[in-house]
Amino acid sequence: MLIRRSFKPILRKAELPDIRFHDLRHTCASLLLAAGENMKVVQELLGHSRFSTTADTYAHTLPDQHRRAAETMDRILNPRGSRVAHKAL
């Protein structure tokens, strides 16, 4: 009822694509993770009982995590600012 009476008319009025209400939840989680929010926090917000559910569903939203992890290790191992090229990343 909420979907037909409120959500869909709001989408039409705003000239937005016809999406499912559940897509908002997915978008919220994807944006939070892409912005660097902790996956455990996102899991709790979504109400997933298992961490693996969140990780399996949203792992694709973290494409630059390997690069950021390598940069973090570089800063830890080279505290004076010496940069090492990460060709594979």
C-alpha positions as CSV (number, residue, x, y, z in Angstrom):
1,M,0.0,0.0,0.0
2,L,2.8,2.5,1.0
3,I,4.6,1.6,-2.2
4,R,1.7,2.3,-4.6
5,R,0.3,5.3,-2.7
6,S,3.4,7.2,-1.8
7,F,6.7,5.8,-3.1
8,K,5.8,5.3,-6.8
9,P,4.1,8.7,-7.1
10,I,7.1,10.4,-5.5
11,L,9.4,8.7,-8.0
12,R,7.2,9.9,-10.9
13,K,6.9,13.4,-9.6
14,A,10.7,13.6,-9.2
15,E,11.1,12.1,-12.7
16,L,13.2,9.3,-11.3
17,P,13.4,5.8,-12.6
18,D,10.9,3.2,-11.5
19,I,12.8,1.4,-8.8
20,R,11.8,-1.1,-6.1
21,F,11.6,0.3,-2.6
22,H,14.2,-2.3,-1.5
23,D,16.7,-0.8,-4.0
24,L,17.0,2.2,-1.6
25,R,18.3,-0.2,1.1
26,H,20.9,-1.6,-1.4
27,T,21.9,1.9,-2.5
28,C,22.3,3.1,1.1
29,A,24.6,0.1,2.0
30,S,26.6,0.5,-1.2
31,L,27.2,4.2,-0.7
32,L,28.2,3.7,3.0
33,L,30.7,1.0,2.1
34,A,32.1,3.0,-0.9
35,A,32.6,5.9,1.5
36,G,34.7,3.7,3.8
37,E,32.1,2.9,6.5
38,N,32.9,-0.3,8.4
39,M,31.1,-3.3,7.0
40,K,30.2,-4.5,10.5
41,V,28.3,-1.3,11.0
42,V,26.5,-1.7,7.7
43,Q,25.7,-5.3,8.6
44,E,24.0,-4.0,11.8
45,L,22.2,-1.2,10.1
46,L,20.8,-3.7,7.5
47,G,19.9,-6.2,10.2
48,H,21.8,-9.1,8.6
49,S,22.3,-11.8,11.2
50,R,25.5,-13.0,9.5
51,F,28.5,-10.8,8.5
52,S,29.0,-13.1,5.5
53,T,25.6,-12.1,4.1
54,T,26.6,-8.4,4.0
55,A,30.1,-9.2,2.8
56,D,28.9,-11.5,0.0
57,T,26.2,-9.1,-1.1
58,Y,28.2,-5.9,-1.1
59,A,31.9,-6.9,-1.7
60,H,31.6,-5.6,-5.3
61,T,31.2,-2.0,-3.9
62,L,34.8,-2.1,-2.6
63,P,36.9,-2.1,-5.7
64,D,39.7,0.1,-4.4
65,Q,40.1,-1.6,-1.0
66,H,43.3,-3.5,-2.2
67,R,44.9,-0.2,-3.3
68,R,44.0,1.5,0.0
69,A,45.3,-1.4,2.0
70,A,48.6,-1.3,0.1
71,E,48.9,2.4,0.6
72,T,48.2,1.9,4.3
73,M,51.0,-0.7,4.6
74,D,53.3,1.6,2.7
75,R,52.7,4.4,5.2
76,I,53.2,2.0,8.1
77,L,56.4,0.5,6.7
78,N,57.8,3.7,5.3
79,P,56.9,6.3,7.9
80,R,59.3,8.9,6.4
81,G,57.2,9.1,3.3
82,S,59.3,6.9,0.9
83,R,56.7,5.6,-1.6
84,V,56.9,2.2,-3.3
85,A,55.3,1.8,-6.7
86,H,52.4,-0.7,-6.6
87,K,52.4,-1.9,-10.2
88,A,50.0,-4.8,-9.6
89,L,47.4,-2.6,-8.0
